Each structure stands twice: as structure tokens, then as C-alpha cells.
């Protein structure tokens, strides 16, 4: 919902200055989303973009970000969704997450999601050149979903090798460095990593993160998996 004139009156800036700040936030979000392949944008980045203009009003960043959120939806057709990093499911006191990930565990961040119907998005927006990368994302998430939402690194690579994807491959015709492609899913918050220490050493696990747990994507995965299972049962019956 857009702000009212009463909301705006608390800030000692003009309407033109406010519109300029909102426009800069929107441009930053669209540019960073494209530049970083959809990686979440930290709220801190947007706040610094606003306060860096020598505006010191305490509530101004939240006001501008909310205005940008409204305009992204009404003008550009994007939902600006806040992500809250989920906690790892393992409760063992032996487990610990990588510091590089958990240092920003509670930091707010945002992604933008098209509000277009799926068929219209595929027809007018989706880049056909990126469809195979999207397929890789979907396959990895599906493997982990079938494993119960969490899988050991070696088990994940075992399944990926069966698909012709190897962790030491650096020049895949579509993905390039396959290991880095998998790491990209962590940066984009489809997955999160956890290292668990046990009697025989440490084991790295991949677990579904916020974007993979999105309702719409979850429904697609369930439908995809059920279709595979149904085909398997059909082929067994035929035999």
C-alpha cells in the first residue's frame, strides 16, 4: 500500500526529492538483481543508498523502501519479497554453520518475483538461454526435496554424477564450473550449507533454504516428483 500525504509530511524533504530517492532504490534493485543473477539484496544496502544522500531522518529508509515496493508492483509487475533466513534443522550441539553464512543470519534482504502468470512470463520475459540453468536449479532442489529437505554433499554429487554433472568439471557447456553453479544456489538462497562434526570427522550438508521453500515452487516440485513416481509405477506394470 502506498503512503499517504500525512505519512510523507513527517520528513523535511520535497516531493521531488522523495520521488528521486524511490527511483534510485528501484533502479538499484533491478540492476543488482540482473547483475547478481537474482541474489538477494540486503536491506542495509538500500538503507545506505538513502542515508548516503545526507538524509538522516530515522524512518526515511523504511518509508522509501515501502514506496519502492509499491511502485515495483504497480508499474513493473514485481513483488518485492522480504527473506528471513531459516535456521538449520539439526539440533546437535556438534553442528555449526559456516560463519560466512551465519554472520548475516538475521539480516533482512529482498528478492523480486514476477507477478505475471506463468504462461505469460515464459512467453514474454523468460530468457530461453537461461532455461537450462533454471533446469539445473529445479533438479538440485528436487533431489534434496526427495531426500527430506536435507542431504549430505557426497550423496548430492552421487545423484548429480548420474546426470552427467561432476564436481571437478570447470567447463560444462551450459553451467561452466559445475561446483560454482551449485554454490550459486546457496548465494541465491535456494540452498544453505551446514557442516556437522561427528566421530568420523565433519560432513557437509545441503538443505533447502527460503526460496526453495516458496509455496509455488514447492507445489511444482511435488507435481514433478509425483509424475516421475507415476511413470516408474507404470513402467513396472508394463514389465
MDAnalysis code that builds the backbone (N, CA, C; Angstrom):
import MDAnalysis as mda
import numpy as np

u = mda.Universe.empty(717, n_residues=239, atom_resindex=np.repeat(np.arange(239), 3), trajectory=True)
u.add_TopologyAttr("name", ["N", "CA", "C"] * 239)
u.add_TopologyAttr("resid", np.arange(1, 240))
u.add_TopologyAttr("resname", ["UNK", "UNK", "UNK", "UNK", "UNK", "UNK", "UNK", "UNK", "UNK", "UNK", "UNK", "UNK", "UNK", "UNK", "UNK", "UNK", "UNK", "UNK", "UNK", "UNK", "UNK", "UNK", "UNK", "UNK", "UNK", "UNK", "UNK", "UNK", "UNK", "UNK", "UNK", "UNK", "UNK", "UNK", "UNK", "UNK", "UNK", "UNK", "UNK", "UNK", "UNK", "UNK", "UNK", "UNK", "UNK", "UNK", "UNK", "UNK", "UNK", "UNK", "UNK", "UNK", "UNK", "UNK", "UNK", "UNK", "UNK", "UNK", "UNK", "UNK", "UNK", "UNK", "UNK", "UNK", "UNK", "UNK", "UNK", "UNK", "UNK", "UNK", "UNK", "UNK", "UNK", "UNK", "UNK", "UNK", "UNK", "UNK", "UNK", "UNK", "UNK", "UNK", "UNK", "UNK", "UNK", "UNK", "UNK", "UNK", "UNK", "UNK", "UNK", "UNK", "UNK", "UNK", "UNK", "UNK", "UNK", "UNK", "UNK", "UNK", "UNK", "UNK", "UNK", "UNK", "UNK", "UNK", "UNK", "UNK", "UNK", "UNK", "UNK", "UNK", "UNK", "UNK", "UNK", "UNK", "UNK", "UNK", "UNK", "UNK", "UNK", "UNK", "UNK", "UNK", "UNK", "UNK", "UNK", "UNK", "UNK", "UNK", "UNK", "UNK", "UNK", "UNK", "UNK", "UNK", "UNK", "UNK", "UNK", "UNK", "UNK", "UNK", "UNK", "UNK", "UNK", "UNK", "UNK", "UNK", "UNK", "UNK", "UNK", "UNK", "UNK", "UNK", "UNK", "UNK", "UNK", "UNK", "UNK", "UNK", "UNK", "UNK", "UNK", "UNK", "UNK", "UNK", "UNK", "UNK", "UNK", "UNK", "UNK", "UNK", "UNK", "UNK", "UNK", "UNK", "UNK", "UNK", "UNK", "UNK", "UNK", "UNK", "UNK", "UNK", "UNK", "UNK", "UNK", "UNK", "UNK", "UNK", "UNK", "UNK", "UNK", "UNK", "UNK", "UNK", "UNK", "UNK", "UNK", "UNK", "UNK", "UNK", "UNK", "UNK", "UNK", "UNK", "UNK", "UNK", "UNK", "UNK", "UNK", "UNK", "UNK", "UNK", "UNK", "UNK", "UNK", "UNK", "UNK", "UNK", "UNK", "UNK", "UNK", "UNK", "UNK", "UNK", "UNK", "UNK", "UNK", "UNK", "UNK", "UNK", "UNK", "UNK", "UNK", "UNK", "UNK", "UNK", "UNK"])
u.atoms.positions = np.array([
    [0.842, -1.188, 0.000],
    [0.000, 0.000, 0.000],
    [0.878, 1.239, 0.000],
    [0.533, 2.237, -0.839],
    [1.314, 3.455, -0.928],
    [1.070, 4.323, 0.289],
    [2.030, 5.184, 0.609],
    [1.917, 6.047, 1.771],
    [0.936, 7.175, 1.511],
    [0.426, 7.748, 2.572],
    [-0.497, 8.876, 2.484],
    [0.289, 10.161, 2.627],
    [-0.303, 11.326, 2.230],
    [0.390, 12.601, 2.416],
    [0.782, 12.838, 3.867],
    [-0.043, 12.355, 4.815],
    [0.262, 12.527, 6.229],
    [1.548, 11.781, 6.592],
    [1.723, 10.585, 5.999],
    [2.936, 9.813, 6.245],
    [4.164, 10.580, 5.768],
    [4.046, 11.188, 4.609],
    [5.175, 11.876, 3.993],
    [5.519, 13.181, 4.711],
    [4.546, 13.788, 5.353],
    [4.748, 15.106, 5.955],
    [5.747, 15.095, 7.110],
    [6.061, 13.938, 7.658],
    [6.989, 13.865, 8.785],
    [8.432, 14.096, 8.366],
    [8.707, 14.061, 7.044],
    [10.073, 14.202, 6.560],
    [10.282, 15.593, 5.963],
    [11.426, 16.159, 6.262],
    [11.737, 17.503, 5.796],
    [12.416, 17.457, 4.432],
    [11.730, 16.833, 3.459],
    [12.220, 16.792, 2.089],
    [11.049, 17.059, 1.146],
    [11.372, 17.472, -0.060],
    [10.321, 17.795, -1.029],
    [9.783, 16.525, -1.696],
    [8.675, 16.671, -2.360],
    [8.085, 15.555, -3.105],
    [9.045, 15.078, -4.184],
    [9.726, 16.044, -4.813],
    [10.674, 15.687, -5.873],
    [11.855, 14.888, -5.318],
    [12.346, 15.298, -4.137],
    [13.449, 14.562, -3.513],
    [13.025, 13.144, -3.143],
    [11.815, 13.023, -2.628],
    [11.294, 11.704, -2.264],
    [11.188, 10.813, -3.496],
    [10.635, 11.337, -4.583],
    [10.484, 10.556, -5.808],
    [11.841, 10.142, -6.376],
    [12.830, 11.040, -6.229],
    [14.172, 10.722, -6.724],
    [14.775, 9.572, -5.926],
    [14.611, 9.581, -4.610],
    [15.129, 8.506, -3.772],
    [14.452, 7.179, -4.104],
    [13.133, 7.211, -4.273],
    [12.397, 5.992, -4.606],
    [12.882, 5.440, -5.941],
    [13.081, 6.332, -6.929],
    [13.564, 5.911, -8.245],
    [14.946, 5.286, -8.176],
    [15.820, 5.860, -7.348],
    [17.175, 5.320, -7.215],
    [17.156, 3.935, -6.568],
    [16.294, 3.739, -5.589],
    [16.169, 2.430, -4.947],
    [15.668, 1.393, -5.953],
    [14.669, 1.757, -6.746],
    [14.121, 0.841, -7.746],
    [15.189, 0.471, -8.772],
    [15.920, 1.470, -9.264],
    [16.978, 1.189, -10.249],
    [18.044, 0.276, -9.654],
    [18.398, 0.526, -8.410],
    [19.416, -0.290, -7.748],
    [18.944, -1.738, -7.634],
    [17.696, -1.941, -7.233],
    [17.149, -3.292, -7.074],
    [17.139, -4.032, -8.406],
    [16.669, -3.371, -9.467],
    [16.589, -4.017, -10.776],
    [17.984, -4.330, -11.316],
    [18.911, -3.379, -11.144],
    [20.274, -3.583, -11.654],
    [20.978, -4.704, -10.907],
    [20.926, -4.681, -9.571],
    [21.615, -5.692, -8.776],
    [21.018, -7.074, -8.991],
    [19.706, -7.156, -9.171],
    [19.065, -8.446, -9.425],
    [19.578, -9.053, -10.717],
    [19.707, -8.228, -11.755],
    [20.206, -8.709, -13.038],
    [21.696, -9.013, -12.961],
    [22.451, -8.138, -12.323],
    [23.905, -8.292, -12.250],
    [24.304, -9.522, -11.447],
    [23.589, -9.809, -10.365],
    [23.966, -10.881, -9.452],
    [23.083, -12.117, -9.583],
    [22.465, -12.281, -10.736],
    [21.676, -13.485, -11.034],
    [20.611, -13.782, -9.985],
    [19.964, -12.728, -9.520],
    [18.853, -12.924, -8.602],
    [19.229, -13.095, -7.151],
    [20.502, -12.875, -6.786],
    [20.890, -12.980, -5.382],
    [20.154, -11.929, -4.559],
    [19.769, -12.252, -3.340],
    [19.031, -11.297, -2.503],
    [19.820, -10.010, -2.264],
    [19.091, -8.927, -2.092],
    [19.681, -7.619, -1.824],
    [19.450, -7.285, -0.358],
    [20.502, -6.966, 0.369],
    [20.387, -6.681, 1.792],
    [19.689, -5.340, 2.012],
    [18.852, -5.309, 3.018],
    [18.183, -4.060, 3.372],
    [19.212, -2.983, 3.713],
    [20.327, -3.406, 4.310],
    [21.385, -2.469, 4.673],
    [21.898, -1.712, 3.454],
    [21.983, -2.384, 2.304],
    [22.440, -1.728, 1.083],
    [21.478, -0.611, 0.684],
    [20.185, -0.888, 0.763],
    [19.180, 0.101, 0.378],
    [19.167, 1.262, 1.363],
    [19.328, 0.949, 2.638],
    [19.360, 1.996, 3.661],
    [20.548, 2.927, 3.443],
    [21.706, 2.352, 3.130],
    [22.895, 3.167, 2.894],
    [22.750, 4.015, 1.641],
    [22.038, 3.503, 0.653],
    [21.793, 4.268, -0.568],
    [21.018, 5.552, -0.253],
    [20.127, 5.456, 0.719],
    [19.287, 6.605, 1.092],
    [20.025, 7.538, 2.047],
    [20.587, 6.983, 3.109],
    [21.258, 7.829, 4.101],
    [22.555, 8.414, 3.556],
    [23.114, 7.775, 2.535],
    [24.325, 8.303, 1.921],
    [24.104, 9.614, 1.197],
    [22.838, 9.993, 0.992],
    [22.491, 11.267, 0.354],
    [22.373, 12.385, 1.395],
    [22.897, 12.123, 2.593],
    [22.872, 13.087, 3.699],
    [21.480, 13.292, 4.287],
    [20.618, 12.294, 4.115],
    [19.329, 12.325, 4.796],
    [19.477, 11.519, 6.082],
    [19.117, 12.117, 7.187],
    [19.349, 11.467, 8.473],
    [18.045, 11.154, 9.225],
    [16.890, 11.382, 8.585],
    [15.630, 11.074, 9.258],
    [15.540, 9.583, 9.523],
    [15.256, 9.220, 10.737],
    [15.327, 7.827, 11.173],
    [14.409, 6.902, 10.375],
    [13.202, 7.344, 10.103],
    [12.217, 6.472, 9.446],
    [12.191, 6.615, 7.929],
    [13.036, 7.479, 7.393],
    [13.006, 7.719, 5.945],
    [13.348, 6.475, 5.129],
    [14.396, 5.699, 5.465],
    [14.700, 4.499, 4.662],
    [13.514, 3.541, 4.553],
    [12.838, 3.269, 5.682],
    [11.692, 2.359, 5.648],
    [10.590, 2.924, 4.770],
    [10.372, 4.232, 4.850],
    [9.349, 4.887, 4.031],
    [9.664, 4.741, 2.543],
    [10.908, 5.037, 2.164],
    [11.310, 4.985, 0.750],
    [11.260, 3.556, 0.226],
    [11.727, 2.603, 1.027],
    [11.715, 1.200, 0.603],
    [10.277, 0.717, 0.384],
    [9.367, 1.109, 1.254],
    [7.960, 0.728, 1.085],
    [7.361, 1.358, -0.169],
    [7.731, 2.616, -0.448],
    [7.281, 3.273, -1.672],
    [7.814, 2.539, -2.903],
    [9.097, 2.145, -2.845],
    [9.700, 1.405, -3.959],
    [8.997, 0.073, -4.153],
    [8.663, -0.584, -3.060],
    [7.967, -1.863, -3.126],
    [6.615, -1.717, -3.843],
    [5.904, -0.643, -3.509],
    [4.594, -0.401, -4.128],
    [4.734, -0.142, -5.625],
    [5.712, 0.678, -6.009],
    [5.893, 1.021, -7.424],
    [6.421, -0.167, -8.231],
    [7.271, -0.981, -7.635],
    [7.740, -2.175, -8.335],
    [6.568, -3.079, -8.696],
    [5.589, -3.137, -7.837],
    [4.416, -3.966, -8.093],
    [3.490, -3.322, -9.114],
    [3.137, -2.045, -8.907],
    [2.130, -1.391, -9.747],
    [2.640, -1.025, -11.138],
    [3.934, -0.723, -11.255],
    [4.481, -0.272, -12.536],
    [5.241, -1.383, -13.259],
    [6.069, -2.127, -12.519],
    [6.942, -3.117, -13.149],
    [6.418, -4.548, -13.037],
    [5.409, -4.768, -12.221],
    [4.854, -6.115, -12.102],
    [5.702, -7.073, -11.300],
    [6.484, -6.533, -10.344],
    [7.307, -7.378, -9.484],
    [6.838, -7.298, -8.035],
    [6.818, -8.444, -7.372],
    [6.633, -8.457, -5.931],
    [8.013, -8.383, -5.286],
    [8.186, -7.427, -4.391],
    [9.435, -7.311, -3.644],
    [9.222, -8.040, -2.323],
    [9.838, -9.205, -2.203],
    [9.562, -10.083, -1.063],
    [10.745, -10.099, -0.099],
    [10.433, -9.944, 1.173],
    [11.462, -9.988, 2.211],
    [11.777, -11.435, 2.565],
    [13.066, -11.726, 2.707],
    [13.511, -13.065, 3.102],
    [14.013, -13.024, 4.536],
    [13.660, -14.026, 5.287],
    [14.213, -14.209, 6.625],
    [14.918, -15.551, 6.635],
    [16.220, -15.535, 6.844],
    [17.000, -16.764, 6.738],
    [16.511, -17.797, 7.738],
    [16.221, -18.985, 7.232],
    [15.733, -20.062, 8.084],
    [16.885, -20.694, 8.849],
    [16.564, -21.257, 10.004],
    [17.572, -21.916, 10.820],
    [17.785, -23.343, 10.339],
    [18.963, -23.870, 10.564],
    [19.230, -25.253, 10.213],
    [18.412, -26.171, 11.095],
    [18.011, -27.306, 10.536],
    [17.134, -28.218, 11.254],
    [17.879, -29.061, 12.283],
    [19.184, -29.231, 12.099],
    [19.958, -30.075, 13.008],
    [20.065, -29.418, 14.380],
    [19.748, -30.173, 15.434],
    [19.787, -29.621, 16.782],
    [21.020, -30.067, 17.558],
    [21.821, -30.953, 16.972],
    [23.004, -31.463, 17.660],
    [23.969, -30.346, 18.019],
    [24.508, -30.409, 19.241],
    [25.456, -29.387, 19.671],
    [26.783, -29.518, 18.941],
    [26.951, -30.621, 18.193],
    [28.188, -30.803, 17.428],
    [28.151, -30.030, 16.107],
    [26.955, -29.616, 15.698],
    [26.852, -28.972, 14.390],
    [27.060, -27.481, 14.508],
    [27.628, -26.914, 13.444],
    [27.763, -25.470, 13.396],
    [27.731, -25.048, 11.931],
    [27.139, -23.933, 11.672],
    [27.064, -23.439, 10.297],
    [28.320, -22.647, 9.994],
    [28.618, -22.535, 8.706],
    [29.766, -21.734, 8.311],
    [29.556, -20.288, 8.741],
    [30.597, -19.678, 9.292],
    [30.480, -18.313, 9.776],
    [30.130, -17.348, 8.655],
    [30.615, -17.628, 7.457],
    [30.349, -16.733, 6.342],
    [28.869, -16.626, 6.023],
    [28.099, -17.678, 6.353],
    [26.669, -17.638, 6.112],
    [25.914, -17.104, 7.318],
    [26.282, -17.581, 8.508],
    [25.522, -17.245, 9.691],
    [25.798, -15.840, 10.207],
    [26.846, -15.186, 9.753],
    [27.136, -13.844, 10.218],
    [26.042, -12.864, 9.835],
    [25.274, -13.219, 8.790],
    [24.169, -12.355, 8.371],
    [22.841, -13.090, 8.513],
    [22.796, -14.017, 9.463],
    [21.639, -14.892, 9.595],
    [20.349, -14.132, 9.803],
    [20.408, -13.043, 10.572],
    [19.190, -12.330, 10.911],
    [19.002, -11.057, 10.090],
    [19.885, -10.827, 9.127],
    [19.784, -9.627, 8.315],
    [18.631, -9.738, 7.333],
    [17.885, -8.653, 7.197],
    [16.788, -8.640, 6.234],
    [17.348, -8.474, 4.824],
    [16.725, -9.133, 3.885],
    [17.104, -8.969, 2.491],
    [15.871, -9.177, 1.635],
    [16.000, -8.815, 0.354],
    [14.850, -8.837, -0.533],
    [15.179, -9.504, -1.868],
    [14.170, -10.106, -2.456],
    [14.227, -10.562, -3.837],
    [12.997, -10.004, -4.548],
    [13.039, -9.976, -5.871],
    [11.853, -9.578, -6.625],
    [11.376, -10.771, -7.451],
    [10.068, -10.939, -7.491],
    [9.443, -12.069, -8.167],
    [8.386, -11.536, -9.118],
    [8.406, -12.005, -10.358],
    [7.424, -11.555, -11.331],
    [6.017, -11.951, -10.897],
    [5.071, -11.023, -11.071],
    [3.675, -11.287, -10.750],
    [2.871, -11.701, -11.978],
    [3.569, -11.851, -13.105],
    [2.890, -12.284, -14.326],
    [2.452, -13.740, -14.210],
    [1.367, -14.114, -14.864],
    [1.003, -15.538, -14.928],
    [2.142, -16.326, -15.556],
    [2.297, -17.576, -15.140],
    [3.432, -18.392, -15.584],
    [3.547, -18.471, -17.106],
    [2.417, -18.647, -17.809],
    [2.477, -18.769, -19.271],
    [2.925, -17.462, -19.916],
    [2.462, -16.329, -19.394],
    [2.860, -15.030, -19.943],
    [4.331, -14.751, -19.653],
    [4.792, -15.146, -18.471],
    [6.202, -14.939, -18.115],
    [7.101, -15.737, -19.048],
    [6.726, -16.999, -19.305],
    [7.541, -17.832, -20.199],
    [7.572, -17.258, -21.612],
    [6.452, -16.703, -22.050],
    [6.339, -16.224, -23.430],
    [7.039, -14.891, -23.651],
    [6.915, -13.971, -22.685],
    [7.379, -12.601, -22.912],
    [8.617, -12.192, -22.111],
    [8.937, -12.900, -21.037],
    [10.015, -12.444, -20.155],
    [11.164, -13.434, -20.070],
    [10.858, -14.693, -19.903],
    [11.886, -15.692, -19.631],
    [12.922, -15.756, -20.746],
    [14.186, -15.791, -20.353],
    [15.296, -15.877, -21.294],
    [15.543, -17.347, -21.618],
    [15.328, -17.706, -22.882],
    [15.496, -19.105, -23.285],
    [16.914, -19.598, -23.050],
    [17.883, -18.672, -23.101],
    [19.281, -19.058, -22.900],
    [19.563, -19.474, -21.454],
    [18.677, -19.073, -20.537],
    [18.882, -19.404, -19.127],
    [18.007, -20.565, -18.668],
    [17.229, -21.122, -19.581],
    [16.280, -22.158, -19.198],
    [16.977, -23.408, -18.653],
    [18.162, -23.730, -19.215],
    [18.869, -24.927, -18.740],
    [19.471, -24.710, -17.352],
    [19.851, -23.468, -17.057],
    [20.324, -23.151, -15.710],
    [19.158, -23.276, -14.728],
    [17.990, -22.813, -15.160],
    [16.796, -22.969, -14.336],
    [16.503, -24.447, -14.110],
    [16.714, -25.249, -15.141],
    [16.513, -26.688, -15.019],
    [17.461, -27.310, -14.005],
    [18.711, -26.854, -13.995],
    [19.689, -27.331, -13.019],
    [19.218, -27.011, -11.602],
    [18.743, -25.788, -11.411],
    [18.225, -25.373, -10.102],
    [17.090, -26.281, -9.666],
    [16.171, -26.520, -10.583],
    [14.993, -27.329, -10.271],
    [15.389, -28.762, -9.927],
    [16.339, -29.325, -10.668],
    [16.777, -30.705, -10.423],
    [17.435, -30.825, -9.050],
    [18.333, -29.883, -8.714],
    [19.016, -29.935, -7.420],
    [18.010, -29.829, -6.279],
    [17.088, -28.889, -6.397],
    [16.080, -28.716, -5.348],
    [15.214, -29.966, -5.234],
    [14.874, -30.565, -6.364],
    [14.042, -31.767, -6.351],
    [14.756, -32.927, -5.654],
    [16.056, -33.089, -5.934],
    [16.838, -34.161, -5.295],
    [16.813, -33.994, -3.780],
    [17.044, -32.767, -3.330],
    [17.084, -32.512, -1.886],
    [15.690, -32.642, -1.281],
    [14.689, -32.226, -2.025],
    [13.308, -32.352, -1.549],
    [12.954, -33.824, -1.314],
    [13.305, -34.682, -2.284],
    [13.016, -36.113, -2.168],
    [13.787, -36.724, -0.997],
    [14.974, -36.159, -0.716],
    [15.793, -36.664, 0.395],
    [15.283, -36.184, 1.753],
    [14.215, -35.440, 1.759],
    [13.647, -34.968, 3.019],
    [14.013, -33.540, 3.369],
    [14.545, -32.801, 2.394],
    [14.879, -31.401, 2.626],
    [16.317, -31.152, 3.009],
    [17.093, -32.230, 3.148],
    [18.494, -32.091, 3.553],
    [19.267, -33.304, 3.060],
    [20.502, -33.077, 2.561],
    [21.262, -34.188, 2.007],
    [22.754, -33.931, 2.199],
    [23.508, -34.995, 2.419],
    [24.964, -34.878, 2.544],
    [25.558, -34.526, 1.188],
    [26.646, -33.765, 1.198],
    [27.269, -33.306, -0.038],
    [27.599, -34.476, -0.962],
    [28.200, -35.535, -0.436],
    [28.599, -36.664, -1.262],
    [27.383, -37.336, -1.893],
    [26.285, -37.434, -1.159],
    [25.070, -38.041, -1.704],
    [24.499, -37.184, -2.831],
    [24.549, -35.866, -2.646],
    [24.052, -34.969, -3.699],
    [24.880, -35.125, -4.964],
    [26.199, -35.137, -4.829],
    [27.048, -35.295, -6.007],
    [26.884, -36.685, -6.631],
    [26.589, -37.682, -5.819],
    [26.320, -39.022, -6.357],
    [25.160, -38.966, -7.353],
    [24.090, -38.269, -6.982],
    [22.922, -38.151, -7.870],
    [23.239, -37.281, -9.084],
    [24.010, -36.213, -8.875],
    [24.335, -35.325, -9.994],
    [25.261, -36.011, -10.993],
    [26.163, -36.866, -10.493],
    [27.045, -37.608, -11.412],
    [26.235, -38.521, -12.326],
    [25.167, -39.083, -11.804],
    [24.307, -39.949, -12.625],
    [23.653, -39.155, -13.755],
    [23.598, -37.830, -13.592],
    [23.039, -36.954, -14.629],
    [24.136, -36.361, -15.509],
    [25.382, -36.788, -15.261],
    [26.494, -36.299, -16.077],
    [27.094, -34.996, -15.592],
    [26.863, -34.653, -14.326],
    [27.410, -33.426, -13.753],
    [28.429, -33.798, -12.678],
    [29.660, -33.309, -12.841],
    [30.756, -33.709, -11.954],
    [31.343, -32.497, -11.233],
    [31.683, -32.689, -9.948],
    [32.135, -31.582, -9.113],
    [33.457, -30.991, -9.570],
    [34.259, -31.753, -10.324],
    [35.554, -31.242, -10.777],
    [35.498, -30.687, -12.207],
    [34.303, -30.618, -12.771],
    [34.167, -30.115, -14.146],
    [34.103, -28.594, -14.136],
    [35.006, -27.958, -14.872],
    [35.095, -26.499, -14.856],
    [34.651, -25.847, -16.161],
    [34.337, -26.661, -17.166],
    [33.970, -26.079, -18.462],
    [32.744, -26.768, -19.053],
    [31.730, -26.952, -18.234],
    [30.475, -27.516, -18.730],
    [29.893, -26.557, -19.769],
    [29.370, -27.059, -20.901],
    [28.895, -26.168, -21.966],
    [27.786, -25.208, -21.539],
    [27.040, -25.539, -20.503],
    [25.957, -24.670, -20.045],
    [26.287, -24.019, -18.706],
    [26.752, -24.807, -17.753],
    [26.941, -24.331, -16.388],
    [28.336, -23.779, -16.123],
    [29.293, -24.065, -17.002],
    [30.663, -23.651, -16.742],
    [31.249, -24.500, -15.618],
    [31.681, -23.862, -14.552],
    [32.189, -24.561, -13.382],
    [31.000, -25.096, -12.588],
    [30.821, -26.411, -12.593],
    [29.617, -27.015, -12.007],
    [29.564, -26.779, -10.501],
    [30.719, -26.863, -9.846],
    [30.749, -26.652, -8.402],
    [30.347, -25.216, -8.052],
    [30.798, -24.262, -8.855],
    [30.424, -22.870, -8.628],
    [28.940, -22.642, -8.923],
    [28.401, -23.396, -9.891],
    [26.974, -23.294, -10.190],
    [26.143, -23.733, -8.989],
    [26.606, -24.780, -8.317],
    [25.923, -25.238, -7.107],
    [26.055, -24.201, -5.997],
    [27.238, -23.622, -5.871],
    [27.452, -22.586, -4.858],
    [26.557, -21.368, -5.129],
    [26.288, -21.119, -6.421],
    [25.403, -20.017, -6.777],
    [24.010, -20.190, -6.200],
    [23.557, -21.427, -6.066],
    [22.237, -21.682, -5.486],
    [22.213, -21.351, -4.001],
    [23.393, -21.441, -3.363],
    [23.497, -21.028, -1.958],
    [23.423, -19.506, -1.871],
    [24.151, -18.829, -2.768],
    [24.152, -17.366, -2.762],
    [22.763, -16.807, -3.068],
    [22.032, -17.508, -3.913],
    [20.684, -17.059, -4.268],
    [19.635, -17.486, -3.244],
    [20.073, -18.198, -2.226],
    [19.253, -18.641, -1.111],
    [18.187, -19.666, -1.505],
    [18.528, -20.505, -2.485],
    [17.733, -21.707, -2.725],
    [18.190, -22.802, -1.765],
    [19.489, -22.771, -1.436],
    [20.076, -23.771, -0.540],
    [20.843, -23.065, 0.562],
    [21.082, -23.782, 1.638],
    [22.019, -23.340, 2.653],
    [22.904, -24.526, 3.026],
    [24.098, -24.214, 3.531],
    [25.067, -25.259, 3.852],
    [25.277, -25.340, 5.364],
    [25.572, -26.541, 5.801],
    [25.853, -26.782, 7.213],
    [26.941, -27.847, 7.328],
    [27.887, -27.613, 8.198],
    [28.920, -28.615, 8.458],
    [28.644, -29.245, 9.823],
    [28.520, -30.570, 9.829],
    [28.223, -31.304, 11.057],
    [29.444, -32.127, 11.444],
    [29.907, -31.958, 12.671],
    [31.061, -32.710, 13.174],
    [30.597, -33.979, 13.876],
    [31.190, -35.097, 13.502],
    [30.842, -36.378, 14.100],
    [32.078, -37.165, 14.470],
    [31.901, -38.380, 14.969],
    [33.034, -39.221, 15.390],
    [34.032, -39.493, 14.276],
    [33.537, -39.529, 13.033],
    [34.420, -39.867, 11.914],
    [34.838, -38.627, 11.124],
    [34.653, -37.474, 11.713],
    [35.022, -36.244, 11.028],
    [33.810, -35.393, 10.704],
    [34.013, -34.388, 9.896],
    [32.924, -33.467, 9.560],
    [32.281, -33.838, 8.230],
    [30.979, -33.561, 8.134],
    [30.212, -33.822, 6.912],
    [29.474, -32.554, 6.522],
    [29.554, -32.217, 5.248],
    [28.858, -31.035, 4.748],
    [27.477, -31.435, 4.243],
    [26.466, -30.687, 4.667],
    [25.092, -30.943, 4.236],
    [24.547, -29.741, 3.471],
    [23.697, -30.041, 2.494],
    [22.918, -29.011, 1.807],
    [21.467, -29.150, 2.251],
    [20.851, -28.017, 2.530],
    [19.471, -28.007, 2.995],
    [18.693, -26.957, 2.213],
    [17.412, -27.206, 1.996],
    [16.581, -26.240, 1.287],
    [16.473, -24.951, 2.096],
    [16.635, -23.822, 1.406],
    [16.537, -22.517, 2.052],
    [15.245, -21.816, 1.631],
    [15.135, -20.532, 1.959],
    [13.860, -19.821, 1.836],
    [13.230, -19.889, 0.451],
    [14.028, -19.630, -0.589],
    [13.434, -19.559, -1.924],
    [12.964, -20.917, -2.415],
    [13.636, -21.970, -1.987],
    [13.224, -23.323, -2.379],
    [11.982, -23.760, -1.611],
    [11.719, -23.108, -0.496],
    [10.554, -23.453, 0.318],
    [9.344, -22.606, -0.035],
    [9.487, -21.750, -1.041],
    [8.368, -20.940, -1.512],
    [7.211, -21.842, -1.940],
    [6.001, -21.448, -1.596],
    [4.840, -22.292, -1.843],
    [4.666, -22.711, -3.287],
    [4.786, -21.743, -4.215],
    [4.572, -22.050, -5.632],
    [5.615, -23.021, -6.150],
    [6.884, -22.790, -5.790],
    [7.950, -23.684, -6.239],
    [7.786, -25.060, -5.606],
    [7.418, -25.090, -4.340],
    [7.203, -26.362, -3.661],
    [6.121, -27.190, -4.326],
    [5.059, -26.537, -4.753],
    [3.971, -27.240, -5.435],
    [4.443, -27.816, -6.767],
    [5.270, -27.053, -7.490],
    [5.787, -27.539, -8.770],
    [6.676, -28.757, -8.579],
    [7.507, -28.729, -7.526],
    [8.392, -29.860, -7.252],
    [7.576, -31.100, -6.919],
    [6.573, -30.945, -6.066],
    [5.733, -32.079, -5.686],
    [5.039, -32.675, -6.908],
    [4.573, -31.806, -7.801],
    [3.924, -32.286, -9.017],
    [4.915, -33.036, -9.902],
    [6.132, -32.477, -10.019],
    [7.186, -33.083, -10.832],
    [7.564, -34.461, -10.294],
    [7.764, -34.551, -8.965],
    [8.149, -35.813, -8.344],
    [7.042, -36.849, -8.476],
    [5.794, -36.438, -8.280],
    [4.677, -37.378, -8.386],
    [4.549, -37.928, -9.802],
    [4.854, -37.084, -10.802],
    [4.804, -37.546, -12.193],
    [5.878, -38.599, -12.449],
    [7.074, -38.400, -11.889],
    [8.161, -39.369, -12.062],
    [7.793, -40.695, -11.406],
    [7.270, -40.610, -10.178],
    [6.875, -41.822, -9.462],
    [5.795, -42.573, -10.224],
    [4.837, -41.818, -10.764],
    [3.753, -42.439, -11.517],
    [4.286, -43.137, -12.760],
    [5.236, -42.526, -13.445],
    [5.836, -43.138, -14.634],
    [6.574, -44.419, -14.261],
    [7.279, -44.386, -13.115],
    [8.013, -45.567, -12.676],
    [7.049, -46.746, -12.401],
    [5.943, -46.440, -11.737],
    [4.973, -47.474, -11.428],
    [4.335, -48.021, -12.732],
    [4.103, -47.102, -13.678],
    [3.513, -47.509, -14.948],
    [4.450, -48.441, -15.690],
    [5.761, -48.091, -15.700],
    [6.730, -48.923, -16.414],
    [6.886, -50.274, -15.733],
    [6.790, -50.329, -14.412],
    [6.873, -51.593, -13.687],
    [5.681, -52.477, -14.033],
    [4.522, -51.843, -14.161],
    [3.325, -52.585, -14.523],
    [3.405, -53.167, -15.913],
    [4.052, -52.375, -16.804],
    [4.202, -52.835, -18.186],
    [5.126, -54.028, -18.268],
    [6.154, -54.039, -17.370],
    [7.082, -55.176, -17.358],
    [6.413, -56.440, -16.817],
])
